[in-house]
Amino acid sequence: MVDALESGIAEASEVGRKTILPASFIGGPRDMKARYLDAMSMVQHFGKPDLFITITCNPEWPEIYELILPGQSAQDRSDIVSRVFKSKLRKICE
């Protein structure tokens, strides 16, 4: 902003540059649109879903506490929490 003001740019629309995020950027608008289109094509192929299941992670799971070091909390080891969650998710989807 300081550089823009010093160079004499008075319009805010002229400051900065436009950046287009790739579809591989998770959570970006292109990624979300691709996920939506994938979901809609699955509905077209398989029909409307019978169930909608939401799964959450509990940081108090015993499997997590078995793997963290004494004095650590689940928040300190997000890698372990995500691995435990992913393994439980795989079991559910089998």
For each residue, the residues with C-beta under 8 A, 3 or more apart:
1: 4 5 15
2: 5 6
3: 6 7
4: 1 7 9 14 15
5: 1 2 8 9
6: 2 3
7: 3 4
8: 5
9: 4 5 14 15
10:
11: 14 15
12: 15
13:
14: 4 9 11
15: 1 4 9 11 12
16:
17:
18:
19:
20:
21: 25 28 29 30
22: 25 28 30
23: 28 30 31 34
24: 31
25: 21 22 28 30 31
26: 31
27: 31 32
28: 21 22 23 25 31 32
29: 21 32 33
30: 21 22 23 25 33 34
31: 23 24 25 26 27 28 34 35
32: 27 28 29 35 36
33: 29 30 36 37
34: 23 30 31 37 38
35: 31 32 38 39
36: 32 33 39 40
37: 33 34 40 41
38: 34 35 41 42
39: 35 36 42 43
40: 36 37 43 44
41: 37 38 44 45
42: 38 39 45 46
43: 39 40 46 47 48 49
44: 40 41
45: 41 42
46: 42 43 49
47: 43
48: 43
49: 43 46 52
50:
51:
52: 49
53:
54:
55: 88 89 92
56:
57: 61 81 84 85
58: 61
59: 64 73 74 75 81
60: 64 65 74
61: 57 58 64 65 84 88
62: 65 66
63: 66 67 84 87
64: 59 60 61 67 68 74 77 80 81 84
65: 60 61 62 68 74
66: 62 63
67: 63 64 77 80 84
68: 64 65 72 73 74 76 77 80
69: 72
70:
71:
72: 68 69 76 77
73: 59 68 76 77
74: 59 60 64 65 68 77 78 80 81
75: 59 78
76: 68 72 73
77: 64 67 68 72 73 74 80 81
78: 74 75 81 82
79: 82 83
80: 64 67 68 74 77 83 84
81: 57 59 64 74 77 78 84 85
82: 78 79 85 86
83: 79 80 86 87
84: 57 61 63 64 67 80 81 87 88
85: 57 81 82 88 89
86: 82 83 89 90
87: 63 83 84 90 91
88: 55 61 84 85 91 92
89: 55 85 86 92 93
90: 86 87 93 94
91: 87 88 94
92: 55 88 89
93: 89 90
94: 90 91
